[in-house]
Amino acid sequence: MMQMNLKPCLDEFEKLLLRMNTPRVMIDNAGCVNATLVMIDSVRKDGILLEAVQVLTDLNLLIKKGYVSSDGRWNMDVFHVTNLDGNKLTDDSIINCIQHSLGSIHHTRSKSIDGMTAIELTGTDRIGLLSEVFAVLADLKCDVVESKVWTHNGRIASLIYLKDCESGCLIDDSQKIESIEARLRNVLKGDNDIRSARTSVSMAITHTERRLHQMMFADRDYERTPIIKTSGEYSPDVSVHNCLEKGYSVVNIECKDRPKLLFDVVFTLTDMQYIIFHATIDTTENGAYLEFFIRHTDGSAISSEAEKQRVTLCLIAAIERRASEGVRLELCKEDKPGLLAEVTRMFRENALNVTRAEISTTMGKAENIFYVTDARGNHVDSKTIESVRQRIGLDYLRVKELPLPYGNHEKSGNVEGGAVLLALGSLLRRNLYHLGLIKSYS
């Protein structure tokens, strides 16, 4: 009899646990003139902010403003988001995807590249390095299906997803894998990088951009001096100081805005074992302004000047790695064996330095993006670009101007959007105060 009486109580308790551990997502298109509001209400859990920001950035959405608070046992995030054109979200499929992904965020898995072999490369960057890497892979009958390449402070990190050209399957033959690693390691070493050149093969599920940050961090790119001087337009102003009264370390960042900026910063702090308790994000046509209140995972603030300096350098590096220096070239062409080797060889022959690359293949068509400078990191002469386009095909290789971060989409909506955000933030802190989760809401 007691068991029968307890069953309804247990069912209700299970429902309560599910409700408490499932984030509540609200999407509002009416509260702000120029952006869609995405609000996430959930039990506080380490890393949940990173997962939320990753969901939004993986959908190619821009986060214009944000407010984060996770004191006590509860977490609430408010984001102002737009599409890449700076407009509100009107596509129901995107809105449904946000609600589903954020609503099941505690079950979120990193993107899986099924049926492919992942090759990780780090080493000293130089003109023509990518050409040599892709030439080796073409010679070994490896089909590059997807890849991302970042360069920073004279270092290069790349994650390349391969299939066997003949079988169309992942490469799992140990001898072939050893041969790929050995030859790529020799390419990376060149004449002067015997110690720091690294290659490795992975079959594990990974999020490409998280992994690239980790690879460059492990390579200590943040401590190195750049070999090629760039424009420096993305160079951020980062400061770290302690708020002794509240027991937080406060990180302030001011820099030029760009897509995925918030993801890069939040991932770096999280990967360095810091927890973000509060944050404000504000972007305008003039730049991005971010403030984070953080602690170590053990609850302590940053304790030394050396640690503050390390956090500063690591955040600067994280922001600069994805900065789009140079002319953007977009290649769209039917894929074929050796296409990447052929295209990057032409870049090398014209002394073009690839600062960043995104390689993908969709339905047998190569869709690749390259950011290129000249050998000194300066803007490329238009005659050189046209010469390369003539050789590859004017219809296949196109020059795309780098877009402004927001163009003229903000206008007078900034004032109203900011007011809505401030009102939401004030309401959130007042509720937390009355629940006894924070000491004040001033």
Disulfide bonds with the S-S distance in Angstrom:
none
